[in-house]
Amino acid sequence: MEINRFGQFLINSGVVDEDAVLDALTVQRRKRPHIGQIAFRRKMFTLRQVPDVLTTERYP
């Protein structure tokens, strides 16, 4: 998993260690809904179209 710039800043500043940043990023990714889920909830896509959207999101 890649550490973002803000996470790297916190590590370099001694505020947190790398494990804490990686844990926070994992939680953030789990809680953030996928774009396909949002589009389906807003009725922008059908259930058949959602897998294509999710594939595109993961492998742009």
N, CA, C and O atoms as a printed pandas DataFrame, in Angstrom:
     atom_number atom_name residue_name chain_id  residue_number  x_coord  y_coord  z_coord
0              1         N          MET        A               1    0.849   -1.179    0.000
1              2        CA          MET        A               1    0.000    0.000    0.000
2              3         C          MET        A               1    0.892    1.239    0.000
3              4         O          MET        A               1    1.904    1.285    0.700
4              5         N          GLU        A               2    0.517    2.220   -0.774
5              6        CA          GLU        A               2    1.312    3.432   -0.926
6              7         C          GLU        A               2    0.935    4.457    0.148
7              8         O          GLU        A               2   -0.242    4.652    0.451
8              9         N          ILE        A               3    1.933    5.094    0.705
9             10        CA          ILE        A               3    1.698    6.152    1.693
10            11         C          ILE        A               3    1.593    7.480    0.949
11            12         O          ILE        A               3    2.442    7.803    0.117
12            13         N          ASN        A               4    0.551    8.243    1.252
13            14        CA          ASN        A               4    0.368    9.526    0.570
14            15         C          ASN        A               4    1.321   10.580    1.135
15            16         O          ASN        A               4    2.014   10.338    2.124
16            17         N          ARG        A               5    1.347   11.722    0.510
17            18        CA          ARG        A               5    2.300   12.770    0.914
18            19         C          ARG        A               5    2.054   13.268    2.336
19            20         O          ARG        A               5    3.004   13.505    3.082
20            21         N          PHE        A               6    0.781   13.429    2.717
21            22        CA          PHE        A               6    0.498   13.893    4.075
22            23         C          PHE        A               6    0.941   12.850    5.098
23            24         O          PHE        A               6    1.499   13.185    6.143
24            25         N          GLY        A               7    0.685   11.578    4.780
25            26        CA          GLY        A               7    1.144   10.512    5.671
26            27         C          GLY        A               7    2.657   10.518    5.812
27            28         O          GLY        A               7    3.189   10.337    6.907
28            29         N          GLN        A               8    3.345   10.725    4.699
29            30        CA          GLN        A               8    4.808   10.784    4.742
30            31         C          GLN        A               8    5.279   11.983    5.555
31            32         O          GLN        A               8    6.264   11.885    6.286
32            33         N          PHE        A               9    4.589   13.108    5.437
33            34        CA          PHE        A               9    4.909   14.295    6.230
34            35         C          PHE        A               9    4.789   13.990    7.724
35            36         O          PHE        A               9    5.661   14.361    8.510
36            37         N          LEU        A              10    3.703   13.310    8.114
37            38        CA          LEU        A              10    3.505   12.970    9.532
38            39         C          LEU        A              10    4.596   12.032   10.035
39            40         O          LEU        A              10    5.071   12.178   11.161
40            41         N          ILE        A              11    4.992   11.078    9.211
41            42        CA          ILE        A              11    6.072   10.163    9.589
42            43         C          ILE        A              11    7.377   10.926    9.751
43            44         O          ILE        A              11    8.078   10.763   10.750
44            45         N          ASN        A              12    7.707   11.765    8.764
45            46        CA          ASN        A              12    8.961   12.539    8.806
46            47         C          ASN        A              12    8.998   13.505    9.979
47            48         O          ASN        A              12   10.067   13.809   10.507
48            49         N          SER        A              13    7.826   13.988   10.385
49            50        CA          SER        A              13    7.752   14.922   11.514
50            51         C          SER        A              13    7.798   14.210   12.856
51            52         O          SER        A              13    7.909   14.852   13.900
52            53         N          GLY        A              14    7.714   12.891   12.831
53            54        CA          GLY        A              14    7.747   12.120   14.073
54            55         C          GLY        A              14    6.415   12.082   14.803
55            56         O          GLY        A              14    6.356   11.676   15.963
56            57         N          VAL        A              15    5.359   12.495   14.146
57            58        CA          VAL        A              15    4.036   12.520   14.767
58            59         C          VAL        A              15    3.476   11.108   14.897
59            60         O          VAL        A              15    2.888   10.758   15.920
60            61         N          VAL        A              16    3.662   10.305   13.861
61            62        CA          VAL        A              16    3.187    8.919   13.851
62            63         C          VAL        A              16    4.238    8.052   13.178
63            64         O          VAL        A              16    5.168    8.550   12.543
64            65         N          ASP        A              17    4.070    6.736   13.333
65            66        CA          ASP        A              17    4.979    5.838   12.614
66            67         C          ASP        A              17    4.283    5.313   11.358
67            68         O          ASP        A              17    3.091    5.539   11.148
68            69         N          GLU        A              18    5.042    4.621   10.542
69            70        CA          GLU        A              18    4.528    4.144    9.260
70            71         C          GLU        A              18    3.329    3.210    9.435
71            72         O          GLU        A              18    2.381    3.266    8.653
72            73         N          ASP        A              19    3.367    2.356   10.454
73            74        CA          ASP        A              19    2.252    1.431   10.686
74            75         C          ASP        A              19    0.950    2.180   10.965
75            76         O          ASP        A              19   -0.116    1.766   10.508
76            77         N          ALA        A              20    1.034    3.272   11.708
77            78        CA          ALA        A              20   -0.166    4.048   12.010
78            79         C          ALA        A              20   -0.759    4.660   10.743
79            80         O          ALA        A              20   -1.977    4.672   10.568
80            81         N          VAL        A              21    0.087    5.157    9.876
81            82        CA          VAL        A              21   -0.391    5.735    8.615
82            83         C          VAL        A              21   -1.013    4.648    7.743
83            84         O          VAL        A              21   -2.082    4.856    7.169
84            85         N          LEU        A              22   -0.369    3.509    7.639
85            86        CA          LEU        A              22   -0.915    2.416    6.834
86            87         C          LEU        A              22   -2.252    1.937    7.385
87            88         O          LEU        A              22   -3.171    1.651    6.618
88            89         N          ASP        A              23   -2.367    1.849    8.706
89            90        CA          ASP        A              23   -3.643    1.465    9.316
90            91         C          ASP        A              23   -4.729    2.485    8.997
91            92         O          ASP        A              23   -5.854    2.112    8.662
92            93         N          ALA        A              24   -4.401    3.759    9.098
93            94        CA          ALA        A              24   -5.373    4.817    8.809
94            95         C          ALA        A              24   -5.819    4.769    7.349
95            96         O          ALA        A              24   -7.002    4.944    7.059
96            97         N          LEU        A              25   -4.888    4.535    6.435
97            98        CA          LEU        A              25   -5.243    4.443    5.018
98            99         C          LEU        A              25   -6.137    3.239    4.744
99           100         O          LEU        A              25   -7.044    3.315    3.916
100          101         N          THR        A              26   -5.887    2.135    5.431
101          102        CA          THR        A              26   -6.728    0.946    5.272
102          103         C          THR        A              26   -8.152    1.233    5.723
103          104         O          THR        A              26   -9.108    0.880    5.032
104          105         N          VAL        A              27   -8.295    1.870    6.872
105          106        CA          VAL        A              27   -9.628    2.221    7.376
106          107         C          VAL        A              27  -10.315    3.183    6.412
107          108         O          VAL        A              27  -11.497    3.019    6.110
108          109         N          GLN        A              28   -9.596    4.165    5.937
109          110        CA          GLN        A              28  -10.160    5.145    5.011
110          111         C          GLN        A              28  -10.662    4.468    3.741
111          112         O          GLN        A              28  -11.752    4.785    3.263
112          113         N          ARG        A              29   -9.901    3.560    3.201
113          114        CA          ARG        A              29  -10.310    2.877    1.958
114          115         C          ARG        A              29  -11.522    1.983    2.171
115          116         O          ARG        A              29  -12.355    1.837    1.277
116          117         N          ARG        A              30  -11.621    1.381    3.358
117          118        CA          ARG        A              30  -12.771    0.518    3.648
118          119         C          ARG        A              30  -14.049    1.326    3.815
119          120         O          ARG        A              30  -15.125    0.867    3.432
120          121         N          LYS        A              31  -13.945    2.504    4.376
121          122        CA          LYS        A              31  -15.127    3.310    4.684
122          123         C          LYS        A              31  -15.609    4.141    3.508
123          124         O          LYS        A              31  -16.782    4.510    3.452
124          125         N          ARG        A              32  -14.735    4.436    2.579
125          126        CA          ARG        A              32  -15.093    5.261    1.432
126          127         C          ARG        A              32  -15.836    4.399    0.419
127          128         O          ARG        A              32  -15.311    3.372   -0.011
128          129         N          PRO        A              33  -17.043    4.791    0.030
129          130        CA          PRO        A              33  -17.778    3.977   -0.942
130          131         C          PRO        A              33  -17.142    4.059   -2.324
131          132         O          PRO        A              33  -16.563    5.080   -2.696
132          133         N          HIS        A              34  -17.257    2.981   -3.070
133          134        CA          HIS        A              34  -16.760    2.953   -4.436
134          135         C          HIS        A              34  -17.680    3.780   -5.324
135          136         O          HIS        A              34  -18.866    3.943   -5.040
136          137         N          ILE        A              35  -17.116    4.289   -6.387
137          138        CA          ILE        A              35  -17.888    5.127   -7.297
138          139         C          ILE        A              35  -19.069    4.356   -7.901
139          140         O          ILE        A              35  -20.125    4.934   -8.157
140          141         N          GLY        A              36  -18.887    3.060   -8.124
141          142        CA          GLY        A              36  -19.985    2.245   -8.631
142          143         C          GLY        A              36  -21.148    2.167   -7.659
143          144         O          GLY        A              36  -22.308    2.178   -8.071
144          145         N          GLN        A              37  -20.844    2.087   -6.371
145          146        CA          GLN        A              37  -21.893    2.055   -5.348
146          147         C          GLN        A              37  -22.650    3.377   -5.309
147          148         O          GLN        A              37  -23.876    3.397   -5.198
148          149         N          ILE        A              38  -21.925    4.460   -5.397
149          150        CA          ILE        A              38  -22.562    5.784   -5.389
150          151         C          ILE        A              38  -23.459    5.946   -6.613
151          152         O          ILE        A              38  -24.601    6.391   -6.500
152          153         N          ALA        A              39  -22.941    5.586   -7.767
153          154        CA          ALA        A              39  -23.712    5.724   -9.004
154          155         C          ALA        A              39  -24.963    4.861   -8.973
155          156         O          ALA        A              39  -26.022    5.293   -9.428
156          157         N          PHE        A              40  -24.858    3.652   -8.444
157          158        CA          PHE        A              40  -26.019    2.771   -8.371
158          159         C          PHE        A              40  -27.074    3.343   -7.421
159          160         O          PHE        A              40  -28.264    3.349   -7.736
160          161         N          ARG        A              41  -26.635    3.818   -6.270
161          162        CA          ARG        A              41  -27.575    4.411   -5.305
162          163         C          ARG        A              41  -28.302    5.616   -5.882
163          164         O          ARG        A              41  -29.465    5.859   -5.561
164          165         N          ARG        A              42  -27.622    6.363   -6.727
165          166        CA          ARG        A              42  -28.234    7.553   -7.340
166          167         C          ARG        A              42  -28.954    7.223   -8.649
167          168         O          ARG        A              42  -29.415    8.107   -9.371
168          169         N          LYS        A              43  -29.033    5.929   -8.923
169          170        CA          LYS        A              43  -29.729    5.436  -10.121
170          171         C          LYS        A              43  -29.122    5.969  -11.425
171          172         O          LYS        A              43  -29.830    6.208  -12.404
172          173         N          MET        A              44  -27.815    6.146  -11.416
173          174        CA          MET        A              44  -27.105    6.591  -12.611
174          175         C          MET        A              44  -26.708    5.398  -13.478
175          176         O          MET        A              44  -26.487    5.542  -14.680
176          177         N          PHE        A              45  -26.621    4.221  -12.861
177          178        CA          PHE        A              45  -26.250    3.006  -13.556
178          179         C          PHE        A              45  -27.176    1.884  -13.131
179          180         O          PHE        A              45  -27.769    1.921  -12.053
180          181         N          THR        A              46  -27.291    0.887  -13.992
181          182        CA          THR        A              46  -28.043   -0.304  -13.625
182          183         C          THR        A              46  -27.107   -1.259  -12.902
183          184         O          THR        A              46  -25.890   -1.075  -12.897
184          185         N          LEU        A              47  -27.680   -2.261  -12.304
185          186        CA          LEU        A              47  -26.875   -3.250  -11.593
186          187         C          LEU        A              47  -25.913   -3.960  -12.543
187          188         O          LEU        A              47  -24.827   -4.364  -12.126
188          189         N          ARG        A              48  -26.285   -4.116  -13.786
189          190        CA          ARG        A              48  -25.408   -4.757  -14.767
190          191         C          ARG        A              48  -24.200   -3.890  -15.119
191          192         O          ARG        A              48  -23.149   -4.419  -15.480
192          193         N          GLN        A              49  -24.333   -2.586  -15.020
193          194        CA          GLN        A              49  -23.236   -1.684  -15.389
194          195         C          GLN        A              49  -22.222   -1.491  -14.264
195          196         O          GLN        A              49  -21.080   -1.115  -14.530
196          197         N          VAL        A              50  -22.607   -1.736  -13.032
197          198        CA          VAL        A              50  -21.734   -1.476  -11.882
198          199         C          VAL        A              50  -20.408   -2.230  -11.967
199          200         O          VAL        A              50  -19.373   -1.612  -11.718
200          201         N          PRO        A              51  -20.367   -3.530  -12.304
201          202        CA          PRO        A              51  -19.058   -4.209  -12.383
202          203         C          PRO        A              51  -18.084   -3.534  -13.353
203          204         O          PRO        A              51  -16.885   -3.467  -13.086
204          205         N          ASP        A              52  -18.599   -3.037  -14.469
205          206        CA          ASP        A              52  -17.724   -2.335  -15.421
206          207         C          ASP        A              52  -17.144   -1.067  -14.806
207          208         O          ASP        A              52  -15.971   -0.755  -15.009
208          209         N          VAL        A              53  -17.955   -0.346  -14.065
209          210        CA          VAL        A              53  -17.497    0.886  -13.413
210          211         C          VAL        A              53  -16.442    0.553  -12.374
211          212         O          VAL        A              53  -15.418    1.232  -12.295
212          213         N          LEU        A              54  -16.674   -0.481  -11.575
213          214        CA          LEU        A              54  -15.716   -0.846  -10.541
214          215         C          LEU        A              54  -14.400   -1.326  -11.152
215          216         O          LEU        A              54  -13.331   -1.018  -10.626
216          217         N          THR        A              55  -14.460   -2.066  -12.240
217          218        CA          THR        A              55  -13.237   -2.507  -12.917
218          219         C          THR        A              55  -12.450   -1.307  -13.417
219          220         O          THR        A              55  -11.228   -1.254  -13.275
220          221         N          THR        A              56  -13.150   -0.345  -14.002
221          222        CA          THR        A              56  -12.498    0.864  -14.488
222          223         C          THR        A              56  -11.889    1.648  -13.343
223          224         O          THR        A              56  -10.808    2.218  -13.491
224          225         N          GLU        A              57  -12.569    1.687  -12.194
225          226        CA          GLU        A              57  -12.053    2.411  -11.025
226          227         C          GLU        A              57  -10.754    1.787  -10.530
227          228         O          GLU        A              57   -9.829    2.509  -10.156
228          229         N          ARG        A              58  -10.669    0.468  -10.522
229          230        CA          ARG        A              58   -9.477   -0.215  -10.025
230          231         C          ARG        A              58   -8.323   -0.216  -11.017
231          232         O          ARG        A              58   -7.157   -0.163  -10.624
232          233         N          TYR        A              59   -8.655   -0.275  -12.311
233          234        CA          TYR        A              59   -7.635   -0.384  -13.348
234          235         C          TYR        A              59   -7.850    0.676  -14.422
235          236         O          TYR        A              59   -8.223    0.360  -15.552
236          237         N          PRO        A              60   -7.613    1.938  -14.061
237          238        CA          PRO        A              60   -7.875    3.017  -15.039
238          239         C          PRO        A              60   -6.992    2.946  -16.270
239          240         O          PRO        A              60   -7.108    3.785  -17.163
